[in-house]
Every structure is written in C-alpha cells, then in structure tokens.
C-alpha cells in the first residue's frame, strides 16, 4: 500500500482504531481491572502459541483458574477476546513512539529506534505476539480487525520525508518506497524469526537487516 504524501513538518503519529464488536462491561474497581488484564494476557499467550481456532474460552479460563462464566463476563465471546488482544497490540505502538520522541532524535534515528523497540516487543510481549498471530489468521476470525501495516508505513514515511529534508538520506532515496521496504523487511524478519526460533534470535536478525538499510539510506 502506497502511503499518502507526507506534509513537510508533520508530527509523526501512530493512530489506533477501535473495532465495533460486543464488549463486556468496563471494570471500575481495581480488582476487576486487574482480573480483566490477566485474562487478556493469558488469551494473548494462548493465541500466540496455538492460534485462534485451537484456543477456546475454556482454555483461557483454565489458564487463569477461573470459570468460563467469569471470562465471558469480561469478554462475551472468543471473537471479543481476539479483538481485545489485537487492540492491545496496536496500543503498544503509540506508547513506544512517545518514549522514542522523548529522546529527541533526528528523524532517521527516530524511525530506526521505533523498529528497534518493536523488535524487543515482538520478542518479549505476549500481547504483541498474540496480536501478530491473530492478524495473520484474520480470514478465520469472524469479526473485523484493523488492517495491519498501514500505520507503520505512514509513520515511517513521515519520518523519512523529514530525514530527507534534513539532509540525512541519500539523494536517490524515495521516502515512500523506503518506508514500504522497511515495513516489509521488519515484519518479514520477525515472522521468520518466530517460525524458526520462536523469536529468540529476533534482535540479532533485525540488527543485520537494520545495518543494510542504514548503509543504503544514509547520506
């Protein structure tokens, strides 16, 4: 997908999208908030390991030592659980962007720091891992899920346009094409690492790919 033209001086953002689906009640007490978060993380781990079709609400309930009814109170269906995990996955990226922006790095370094942080999240976070697998399995999930990769492409495109304006990029670099290539490469690397090594070598694999991009992009 070709990202829209980036306006010079545009502040990089990472938009999130809420999915229209049946949801359980919003917890108000701290204990209920904690319980809902525990259920969500357990579901994410199971989805990441076994996939959507081979994970049941009963499996989630057993993992958190609760009844199925208690799980259904927070998440009225398995699809609602899947949506919640995917939304939590995408909610990680604006938080990561905020942390990276606090470093006040030049735009190219900001783009690379975002991908570095994402690599660690894919390696360590059950929520990120579960959301990633659910996105791959979208055809088997009977509910709407956000379209993957679009916001990452927009973000990197904006940062690379700024990097070109600041003289960081090689003259031959097309920011839109570079953004698409970075997204394809990063998410391909994390998927290969997942399949072959359970993401244990993701940081190493991304570091190798990152070095190739830096050599090609930097002026």
C-alpha positions in Angstrom: 0.0 0.0 0.0 1.4 3.4 -1.0 1.4 5.8 1.9 -0.3 9.2 1.4 2.0 12.2 0.7 3.7 13.3 4.0 3.3 17.0 4.7 6.7 18.7 5.5 6.9 19.4 9.2 4.1 16.9 10.0 4.5 15.5 13.5 4.8 11.7 13.3 1.8 9.9 14.9 0.6 6.3 15.2 -3.2 6.2 15.1 -5.1 3.4 16.7 -8.5 2.1 15.7 -11.3 0.8 17.8 -13.2 -2.2 16.4 -17.0 -2.3 16.5 -17.8 -5.5 18.5 -19.7 -6.7 21.5 -17.8 -5.9 24.7 -18.1 -6.8 28.3 -18.7 -4.1 31.0 -15.9 -1.6 31.6 -14.5 -2.5 35.0 -14.5 0.2 37.7 -12.8 -1.4 40.6 -9.1 -2.0 40.7 -9.6 -5.8 41.3 -11.8 -6.1 38.2 -9.4 -4.1 36.1 -6.6 -6.4 37.2 -8.7 -9.5 36.5 -9.6 -8.4 33.0 -5.9 -7.6 32.2 -4.9 -11.1 33.5 -7.5 -12.7 31.3 -6.4 -10.7 28.3 -2.7 -11.6 28.7 -3.5 -15.3 29.2 -5.6 -15.2 26.0 -2.8 -13.5 24.1 -0.3 -16.2 25.2 -2.7 -18.9 24.1 -3.5 -17.2 20.8 0.2 -16.7 20.1 1.0 -20.4 20.8 -2.0 -22.2 19.4 -3.8 -19.8 17.2 -7.4 -18.6 17.2 -9.0 -21.9 16.0 -7.2 -24.0 18.5 -7.8 -21.8 21.5 -11.1 -21.9 23.4 -12.6 -19.8 26.1 -12.3 -22.9 28.3 -8.6 -22.9 27.7 -8.3 -19.3 28.7 -10.5 -19.9 31.8 -8.3 -22.8 32.9 -5.1 -20.8 32.3 -6.3 -18.1 34.8 -8.1 -20.6 37.1 -11.5 -19.0 36.5 -14.8 -20.3 35.3 -15.9 -19.8 31.7 -18.7 -17.7 33.0 -16.2 -15.3 34.7 -14.3 -15.0 31.5 -17.5 -14.4 29.5 -18.4 -11.6 32.0 -15.4 -9.6 30.8 -15.3 -10.8 27.2 -18.6 -12.1 25.8 -17.1 -14.3 23.1 -13.8 -15.7 21.8 -14.0 -13.1 19.0 -14.3 -10.3 21.6 -11.1 -11.7 23.2 -9.3 -11.7 19.9 -10.4 -8.1 19.2 -9.2 -7.0 22.6 -5.8 -8.7 22.1 -5.3 -7.1 18.7 -6.4 -3.6 20.0 -3.9 -4.0 22.9 -1.2 -5.0 20.4 -1.8 -1.8 18.4 -2.0 0.3 21.6 1.7 -0.6 22.3 3.0 1.5 19.3 1.8 5.0 20.3 3.3 4.3 23.8 6.6 3.3 22.1 6.5 6.4 19.9 6.0 8.6 22.9 9.1 7.1 24.6 11.2 7.4 21.5 10.1 11.1 20.9 11.3 11.9 24.5 14.9 11.1 23.2 14.6 14.0 20.7 16.5 12.0 18.0 16.8 13.1 14.4 14.1 11.7 12.2 16.0 8.8 10.7 17.2 7.7 14.1 13.6 8.0 15.4 12.4 5.6 12.7 15.2 3.1 13.5 14.5 3.4 17.2 10.8 2.7 16.6 11.7 -0.5 14.8 14.3 -1.4 17.4 11.7 -1.1 20.1 9.2 -3.0 18.1 11.7 -5.9 17.7 12.1 -6.1 21.5 8.3 -6.0 21.9 7.8 -8.8 19.4 10.4 -10.8 21.3 9.2 -10.2 24.8 5.5 -9.2 24.8 2.7 -11.8 24.9 0.2 -9.1 23.8 2.3 -8.2 20.8 2.9 -11.8 19.8 -0.7 -12.8 20.2 -1.9 -9.8 18.2 0.5 -10.6 15.4 -0.7 -14.2 15.1 -4.3 -13.1 15.2 -3.7 -10.7 12.3 -2.2 -13.5 10.3 -5.3 -15.6 11.0 -7.7 -12.8 10.1 -9.5 -14.9 7.4 -10.5 -17.4 10.2 -11.9 -14.9 12.7 -15.5 -13.9 12.1 -15.1 -10.2 13.1 -13.5 -7.0 11.9 -9.8 -6.4 12.7 -7.7 -3.4 12.0 -5.8 -3.5 8.7 -2.1 -4.3 9.6 1.0 -2.4 8.4 -0.8 0.8 7.3 0.0 3.0 10.3 3.6 1.7 10.4 4.0 2.6 6.8 2.5 6.1 7.3 4.7 6.7 10.4 8.0 5.7 8.7 7.1 7.6 5.6 6.6 10.8 7.6 9.9 10.3 9.4 11.8 9.6 6.2 10.4 12.7 4.5 11.7 14.7 7.4 15.0 12.9 7.2 15.3 13.8 3.6 14.5 17.5 4.4 17.3 17.5 7.0 19.8 16.0 4.6 20.0 12.6 6.3 19.0 10.5 3.3 20.9 9.6 0.1 19.8 11.7 -2.8 18.4 8.6 -4.6 16.2 7.5 -1.7 12.4 7.7 -2.2 10.9 8.0 1.3 7.6 6.3 0.3 9.5 3.3 -1.3 11.9 3.1 1.6 9.0 3.1 4.1 7.3 0.3 2.3 10.6 -1.7 2.2 11.3 -1.1 5.9 7.9 -2.3 6.9 8.0 -5.4 4.6 11.5 -6.3 5.8 10.9 -5.7 9.5 7.7 -7.7 9.7 9.2 -10.4 7.4 12.2 -10.7 9.7 10.0 -11.0 12.8 7.9 -13.7 11.2 10.9 -15.7 10.0 12.4 -15.4 13.5 9.1 -16.6 15.0 8.9 -19.6 12.7 12.5 -20.7 13.0 13.5 -19.7 16.5 10.4 -18.6 18.5 11.8 -15.0 18.1 14.7 -15.9 20.3 17.1 -14.5 17.6 14.9 -11.6 16.5 17.1 -8.9 17.9 20.1 -10.4 16.1 18.2 -10.9 12.8 16.8 -7.3 12.9 20.3 -5.9 13.7 21.6 -7.5 10.5 18.8 -6.2 8.4 18.9 -2.7 10.0 22.6 -2.4 9.1 21.8 -3.0 5.4 19.1 -0.3 5.4 21.3 2.2 7.2 24.0 1.7 4.6 21.5 2.2 1.8 19.5 5.1 3.2 22.0 7.3 4.9 23.7 10.1 3.0 
